[in-house]
Amino acid sequence: QVQLVESGGGAAQPGGSLRLSCAASGFNFQTYIMNWVRQAPGKGLEWVAGISQSSTVTNYADSVKGRFVISRDNAKNTLYLQMYSLKPEDTAVYYCQAGDWRGQGTQVTVSS
């Protein structure tokens, strides 16, 4: 069955960095546009970034543009999100998403 397993979350200080990973299985990963979405406490889901099947196109929410980098390794069926210059408002559960499928999420907490 389809599995999306996020990892790499944790605690970081403002200005710090984290790298999230999402291991995908159970579907043809390289044929899907992949996205990262997040949900902050008490808020709805927010789209963060997306990447095309061959990595030629990437898009970012204005709130993370210039600070986050989305990438993928189709040989490893893995999606990444490199996060730099983290802010407290980046605190959220981060999910990878393929079509209607979404993982269980990984918590990112940014505080001093």
N, C-alpha and C positions, 0 to 999 in steps of 0.2 A: 504494500500500500504506500501511498505518498507520505513521505516524511520530510519535514523541514526542521532541522535542529540548530538553533542559534546558540552561540557561546561567545565568551570574551567580555561579557559585561562585568560590571563591578563598580567600585567607588573611585572617583577621581576628583582632584582639586580643580578649581577654575583655572583655565589655561592649560590643563593637562590633555593627555591623549589616551585613546583606547582604540582597539581594533576588534571589531565584531566579525564573526564568521557564521556562515549558515551552510550546513551540510545537507545536501538534497539527495533524495533517493525515491525510487518508485515511479518516476516519470522521466521523460526525455528532457533533461535539464537544458541542454543546449538549444532547444527550440522555443524556450520561453523567455519573454521579457521578465526580468526580475526586479523586484522593488523592495526597499526598506520602508517600513511605516513604524510609527511610534505612538504610544499612548501615555500622556502625562497623567499624574494623579488627578482624578476628578474631571478629566477632559476626554474628548472623543479621539478617534484615530486620526493621525496626521500623516500624510504621505511625506517621506523624507527625500528619497532618491530613487531613480530607476536607471536600468541599463539594458541596452538591446542585446539580442542573442549573441552577436559577435563582438560586443563591447565597443562598437563604433559610435554609438550614441549614448550619452549619459545626460541625465537631467536632475536638477536639485531644487528643493524648496528654497525660497529666498532666505528663510531663516538659517539655512546651513550652507548656503553657497559660499565657496571660498574657504570653508573650514572642514568639510567632509568630502571624502573621495570614495565612490562606489567602484567596485571592480569584481571580476568573476574569473574563475578558472574552470573552463568547461571540461578539461581533462580530469579534474578532481571533483566535478559536480559541486562546486563550492562558490558561494557568494560572500563578498567581504564589504565591510564599511569601515574605513579608516577615519577616525574622528580626531580632529586637532582643535586647539583653542576652545576647549569645552567650556560651556557656560552653565550656570545653575538651571537655566530654562531648558537645557538639553536633558534634564532628568526625566526619565520615562522608561517604560518597557518597550524594547525594540524588537520588531518582528520582521522576518523576511517573508515575502509573499510572491507566489507564482499563480497567476490567474486568481481563482477563488480559494486557493490553499494558503494557509498561514501557519507558521510554527507556533511554539508555545511561548516564545519570547525570552529575552534576556534583559535583566534590569541594569540600567545605567543610572548612577546617582552621582551628581556633581555638586559638591559642597566643600566649603573650607572648614 
